[in-house]
Amino acid sequence: MGIYEKIAKNETCVKVYRNLQKNRKEHEKKKRIKGKYTFIDRKKDSEKLCIILAGYKEYLYEDVFARLEKFTPKDIDVCIVSSGLYSEKLNEIAKKNNWSYLSVKKNKVSLAQNIAINIHQKAKYIYKLDEDIFITENFFTQLFKTYEEVEKNGRYRVGFVAPLIPISGYAHVRVLEKTGLIKTYEDKFGKAEHNWDTQGKVVKNPEIAKFMWGETEEKLRDIDSLSKEFAKQDFNYSVCSIRFSIGAILFKRDLWEDMGRFVVGIGNNMGQDEIQLCNYILSDSRAIIVSENTVVGHFSFGPQTNEMKKFYQENREIFKIK
C-alpha cells in the first residue's frame, strides 16, 4: 500500500484534511464580504429583503422607483445598492421611502451584493433587482407564493424564482406563446427559441426589444395589464432549462451561504454572479422556477440600450404605471 493510500485510510488524517477544507471555505466566504462601503441604515430587520443594484441609468429612475414605491409591501426591507459610486440622488430616493442605501467603493457587483446581504442578518428571503427592471403590482407576492408552493408541493428543489420577463433569453418565448404572438414575432425576426446567447438576436437586436415593449403590438404595450391578466389565470409555473437572466429573482439566504456567497473576481464582475448562481443551481440539483402568473419589464440588454433610450424618451407612457 502506497503512502497516499495509507493517508486516505487514516481516520486522523482524513479528519484533519476535512477541517482544513472547511476552514479554507470559511476563509473564502469571509473574504467575499470585505470591502470599503458607506451604509445609511434604515432597515427594519425583516425576514424579506429587496436589494436594487443601481447607479448607472438615472434616466430610468423616475419610472422604475415609482413602481417600487407603489408596489413594495411594507414587510420588506429595501436597500438600494451602488457598486463603485455614491449617488446622492439614490440616497434621496431611499430617504424618501425609508429605505437603506449602500454604496460600495469598489465597482464589483458580486462584492456589493455580498455586503448588502451580509448587513441584513435577519433576511431569509432575498429579492434581487437590477435598476432597469419595471416591476408590476403582484411581483413580490406572486414570487413568494410560487416559492412556497413549489417548495411545499412541487417536485423540484428551488434554486430561485423569477417572473416572466419579455426581454430575456427564456421568458420571451413564454410571453409570446401566452399572448398568441409567436407567428407575428417569427414573421419579423425568425424562429423564437429559448436561448441565452450574448451574441443572439434577443440580446443584440434593438428592434426585438421595441417589439417586446409593444411598439407594434397592443398586447405587449401594457405590462401592468398583462401581469394582471396572467395573475387571474390558474396558478402555474415553468422550469427554465437554460441560463436565466437574474435581473429580477427571489432566492433564500441559505442558497447564498451554501454556494459560498458570490465569487468576487477581477474587474466589475458583471454577469459573473449570474453564471455562478445558474451553475451552482444545476450542479446542486436545484431548479430555476419561473412564475407564469406575473410579468415585469426589462428595459433592454446592453447592445440594445442606445436605441432603447431613444424609444423610452419618445414613448414614456408605455413605461409609466397604468
MARLO-641243 format. One record per residue (C-alpha): x, y, z; residue number from 1; residue in one letter. Coordinates in nm, 2 decimals, padded with zeros to 4 digits. Layout:
<recs>
X;Y;Z;NUM;A
...
</recs>
This chain:
<recs>
00.00;00.00;00.00;1;M
00.14;00.34;-00.10;2;G
00.18;00.64;00.12;3;I
-00.13;00.82;-00.03;4;Y
-00.35;00.51;00.02;5;E
-00.23;00.49;00.38;6;K
-00.31;00.86;00.44;7;I
-00.66;00.82;00.28;8;A
-00.74;00.53;00.52;9;K
-00.61;00.70;00.83;10;N
-00.90;00.85;01.02;11;E
-00.70;01.12;01.19;12;T
-00.55;01.24;00.85;13;C
-00.90;01.24;00.69;14;V
-01.04;01.44;00.98;15;K
-00.75;01.69;00.96;16;V
-00.80;01.72;00.58;17;Y
-01.17;01.78;00.62;18;R
-01.12;02.05;00.88;19;N
-00.86;02.22;00.66;20;L
-01.11;02.22;00.37;21;Q
-01.38;02.36;00.59;22;K
-01.16;02.63;00.73;23;N
-01.05;02.72;00.38;24;R
-01.41;02.76;00.26;25;K
-01.50;02.97;00.56;26;E
-01.19;03.19;00.49;27;H
-01.30;03.24;00.13;28;E
-01.66;03.33;00.24;29;K
-01.52;03.59;00.48;30;K
-01.30;03.75;00.21;31;K
-01.61;03.79;-00.02;32;R
-01.77;04.04;00.22;33;I
-01.46;04.25;00.28;34;K
-01.46;04.59;00.12;35;G
-01.50;04.96;00.20;36;K
-01.85;05.09;00.19;37;Y
-02.09;05.35;00.32;38;T
-02.42;05.22;00.46;39;F
-02.71;05.45;00.55;40;I
-02.91;05.22;00.78;41;D
-03.29;05.23;00.77;42;R
-03.35;04.86;00.79;43;K
-03.64;04.71;00.98;44;K
-03.47;04.37;01.03;45;D
-03.74;04.20;00.82;46;S
-03.71;03.84;00.71;47;E
-03.76;03.96;00.35;48;K
-03.50;04.19;00.18;49;L
-03.51;04.35;-00.16;50;C
-03.17;04.48;-00.30;51;I
-03.17;04.70;-00.60;52;I
-02.85;04.74;-00.79;53;L
-02.85;05.10;-00.92;54;A
-02.63;05.39;-01.01;55;G
-02.58;05.39;-01.39;56;Y
-02.92;05.45;-01.55;57;K
-03.05;05.76;-01.38;58;E
-03.28;05.85;-01.67;59;Y
-03.49;05.54;-01.57;60;L
-03.52;05.62;-01.20;61;Y
-03.85;05.82;-01.21;62;E
-04.05;05.53;-01.36;63;D
-03.85;05.24;-01.20;64;V
-03.87;05.37;-00.85;65;F
-04.23;05.50;-00.88;66;A
-04.32;05.13;-00.93;67;R
-04.11;05.02;-00.63;68;L
-04.26;05.29;-00.41;69;E
-04.61;05.18;-00.50;70;K
-04.58;04.80;-00.52;71;F
-04.34;04.71;-00.24;72;T
-04.51;04.55;00.06;73;P
-04.44;04.71;00.40;74;K
-04.29;04.39;00.54;75;D
-03.99;04.40;00.30;76;I
-03.66;04.57;00.38;77;D
-03.54;04.76;00.08;78;V
-03.18;04.85;00.02;79;C
-03.06;05.04;-00.29;80;I
-02.70;04.93;-00.37;81;V
-02.44;05.12;-00.57;82;S
-02.13;04.94;-00.69;83;S
-01.83;05.17;-00.74;84;G
-02.00;05.51;-00.67;85;L
-02.21;05.71;-00.43;86;Y
-02.52;05.88;-00.56;87;S
-02.70;06.15;-00.36;88;E
-02.99;06.11;-00.59;89;K
-03.03;05.74;-00.49;90;L
-02.98;05.83;-00.12;91;N
-03.26;06.09;-00.15;92;E
-03.49;05.83;-00.31;93;I
-03.40;05.59;-00.02;94;A
-03.46;05.85;00.24;95;K
-03.80;05.95;00.10;96;K
-03.92;05.59;00.12;97;N
-03.74;05.50;00.45;98;N
-03.52;05.25;00.26;99;W
-03.15;05.19;00.33;100;S
-02.87;05.29;00.09;101;Y
-02.54;05.11;00.05;102;L
-02.25;05.25;-00.16;103;S
-01.96;05.01;-00.21;104;V
-01.63;05.18;-00.30;105;K
-01.50;04.91;-00.55;106;K
-01.71;04.86;-00.86;107;N
-01.76;04.49;-00.81;108;K
-02.13;04.38;-00.83;109;V
-02.06;04.05;-00.66;110;S
-01.90;04.22;-00.37;111;L
-02.17;04.48;-00.34;112;A
-02.44;04.21;-00.32;113;Q
-02.25;04.01;-00.07;114;N
-02.21;04.31;00.16;115;I
-02.57;04.41;00.12;116;A
-02.70;04.06;00.22;117;I
-02.44;04.02;00.50;118;N
-02.55;04.35;00.65;119;I
-02.91;04.24;00.67;120;H
-02.86;03.95;00.90;121;Q
-03.22;03.88;00.97;122;K
-03.32;03.84;00.60;123;A
-03.41;03.49;00.50;124;K
-03.55;03.57;00.16;125;Y
-03.37;03.79;-00.09;126;I
-03.53;03.97;-00.38;127;Y
-03.26;04.10;-00.62;128;K
-03.35;04.36;-00.88;129;L
-03.15;04.55;-01.14;130;D
-03.21;04.92;-01.20;131;E
-03.37;04.86;-01.54;132;D
-03.65;04.64;-01.41;133;I
-04.00;04.77;-01.41;134;F
-04.19;04.57;-01.15;135;I
-04.57;04.53;-01.15;136;T
-04.83;04.50;-00.88;137;E
-04.81;04.14;-00.79;138;N
-04.43;04.08;-00.84;139;F
-04.33;04.04;-00.47;140;F
-04.64;03.84;-00.36;141;T
-04.65;03.62;-00.66;142;Q
-04.29;03.52;-00.65;143;L
-04.31;03.44;-00.28;144;F
-04.63;03.24;-00.33;145;K
-04.47;03.05;-00.61;146;T
-04.16;02.98;-00.40;147;Y
-04.36;02.84;-00.11;148;E
-04.59;02.64;-00.33;149;E
-04.31;02.47;-00.52;150;V
-04.11;02.41;-00.20;151;E
-04.41;02.25;-00.03;152;K
-04.59;02.07;-00.30;153;N
-04.36;02.07;-00.61;154;G
-04.12;01.81;-00.74;155;R
-03.82;02.04;-00.75;156;Y
-03.57;02.18;-00.51;157;R
-03.59;02.55;-00.56;158;V
-03.28;02.74;-00.67;159;G
-03.45;03.08;-00.73;160;F
-03.79;03.20;-00.86;161;V
-03.83;03.46;-01.13;162;A
-04.12;03.63;-01.31;163;P
-04.19;03.63;-01.68;164;L
-03.96;03.88;-01.84;165;I
-04.05;03.97;-02.20;166;P
-03.69;04.06;-02.29;167;I
-03.49;03.76;-02.18;168;S
-03.35;03.45;-02.34;169;G
-03.60;03.22;-02.18;170;Y
-03.92;03.40;-02.09;171;A
-03.97;03.60;-02.42;172;H
-04.09;03.27;-02.58;173;V
-04.34;03.20;-02.30;174;R
-04.48;03.56;-02.32;175;V
-04.52;03.52;-02.70;176;L
-04.69;03.19;-02.65;177;E
-04.93;03.31;-02.38;178;K
-05.02;03.62;-02.59;179;T
-05.06;03.43;-02.92;180;G
-04.78;03.63;-03.09;181;L
-04.54;03.36;-03.18;182;I
-04.62;03.38;-03.56;183;K
-04.61;03.76;-03.56;184;T
-04.27;03.76;-03.39;185;Y
-04.13;03.48;-03.62;186;E
-04.25;03.66;-03.93;187;D
-04.04;03.96;-03.82;188;K
-03.74;03.81;-03.65;189;F
-03.72;03.44;-03.74;190;G
-03.75;03.14;-03.50;191;K
-03.84;03.21;-03.14;192;A
-03.64;02.98;-02.92;193;E
-03.52;02.96;-02.56;194;H
-03.16;03.07;-02.60;195;N
-02.94;03.29;-02.38;196;W
-02.65;03.38;-02.61;197;D
-02.46;03.71;-02.57;198;T
-02.44;03.72;-02.95;199;Q
-02.80;03.62;-03.00;200;G
-03.07;03.83;-03.16;201;K
-03.28;03.87;-02.84;202;V
-02.97;04.03;-02.67;203;V
-02.84;04.23;-02.96;204;K
-03.13;04.34;-03.18;205;N
-03.30;04.66;-03.05;206;P
-03.60;04.61;-03.28;207;E
-03.68;04.29;-03.08;208;I
-03.66;04.50;-02.75;209;A
-03.90;04.76;-02.90;210;K
-04.13;04.48;-03.02;211;F
-04.14;04.32;-02.67;212;M
-04.22;04.66;-02.52;213;W
-04.52;04.69;-02.75;214;G
-04.41;04.92;-03.03;215;E
-04.65;04.75;-03.27;216;T
-04.84;04.50;-03.05;217;E
-05.10;04.64;-02.81;218;E
-05.10;04.31;-02.60;219;K
-04.73;04.38;-02.50;220;L
-04.76;04.76;-02.46;221;R
-04.91;04.75;-02.10;222;D
-04.71;04.53;-01.87;223;I
-04.94;04.61;-01.58;224;D
-05.25;04.48;-01.76;225;S
-05.06;04.18;-01.89;226;L
-04.94;04.09;-01.54;227;S
-05.29;04.13;-01.40;228;K
-05.43;03.91;-01.68;229;E
-05.17;03.63;-01.60;230;F
-05.24;03.67;-01.23;231;A
-05.61;03.58;-01.29;232;K
-05.51;03.26;-01.46;233;Q
-05.47;02.93;-01.27;234;D
-05.16;02.91;-01.07;235;F
-04.88;02.79;-01.29;236;N
-04.50;02.79;-01.32;237;Y
-04.24;02.66;-01.57;238;S
-03.89;02.53;-01.52;239;V
-03.62;02.71;-01.71;240;C
-03.37;02.47;-01.87;241;S
-03.11;02.73;-01.98;242;I
-02.91;03.01;-01.82;243;R
-03.15;03.27;-01.69;244;F
-03.10;03.64;-01.67;245;S
-03.12;03.73;-01.30;246;I
-03.24;04.09;-01.32;247;G
-03.54;04.01;-01.10;248;A
-03.53;03.70;-00.88;249;I
-03.61;03.56;-00.53;250;L
-03.38;03.33;-00.35;251;F
-03.31;03.22;00.00;252;K
-03.02;03.33;00.21;253;R
-02.93;02.96;00.27;254;D
-02.86;02.92;-00.10;255;L
-02.62;03.22;-00.10;256;W
-02.44;03.07;00.20;257;E
-02.43;02.72;00.06;258;D
-02.27;02.83;-00.26;259;M
-02.01;03.02;-00.07;260;G
-02.16;03.36;-00.15;261;R
-02.09;03.53;-00.48;262;F
-01.73;03.50;-00.60;263;V
-01.55;03.83;-00.62;264;V
-01.32;03.82;-00.92;265;G
-01.12;04.06;-01.13;266;I
-01.30;04.36;-01.29;267;G
-01.65;04.46;-01.21;268;N
-01.78;04.10;-01.21;269;N
-02.07;04.19;-01.44;270;M
-02.26;03.87;-01.52;271;G
-02.04;03.65;-01.30;272;Q
-02.30;03.64;-01.02;273;D
-02.54;03.51;-01.28;274;E
-02.31;03.24;-01.41;275;I
-02.21;03.13;-01.07;276;Q
-02.57;03.12;-00.95;277;L
-02.70;02.92;-01.25;278;C
-02.41;02.68;-01.24;279;N
-02.45;02.61;-00.87;280;Y
-02.82;02.55;-00.90;281;I
-02.77;02.30;-01.18;282;L
-02.48;02.12;-01.00;283;S
-02.67;02.11;-00.68;284;D
-02.98;01.96;-00.85;285;S
-03.20;02.26;-00.79;286;R
-03.43;02.43;-01.04;287;A
-03.49;02.78;-01.18;288;I
-03.86;02.83;-01.13;289;I
-04.05;03.09;-01.34;290;V
-04.38;03.21;-01.22;291;S
-04.63;03.22;-01.51;292;E
-04.86;03.45;-01.32;293;N
-04.66;03.77;-01.31;294;T
-04.47;03.98;-01.56;295;V
-04.21;04.25;-01.52;296;V
-04.05;04.47;-01.78;297;G
-03.68;04.46;-01.86;298;H
-03.56;04.78;-02.03;299;F
-03.30;04.61;-02.25;300;S
-02.98;04.42;-02.28;301;F
-02.66;04.63;-02.32;302;G
-02.63;04.62;-02.70;303;P
-02.99;04.75;-02.73;304;Q
-02.95;05.03;-02.48;305;T
-02.88;05.33;-02.71;306;N
-03.17;05.26;-02.93;307;E
-03.40;05.18;-02.64;308;M
-03.31;05.50;-02.46;309;K
-03.44;05.69;-02.77;310;K
-03.75;05.47;-02.77;311;F
-03.80;05.53;-02.40;312;Y
-03.78;05.91;-02.43;313;Q
-04.03;05.91;-02.72;314;E
-04.27;05.66;-02.55;315;N
-04.27;05.73;-02.18;316;R
-04.64;05.64;-02.15;317;E
-04.55;05.27;-02.21;318;I
-04.33;05.26;-01.91;319;F
-04.54;05.45;-01.66;320;K
-04.78;05.28;-01.41;321;I
-05.12;05.25;-01.57;322;K
</recs>
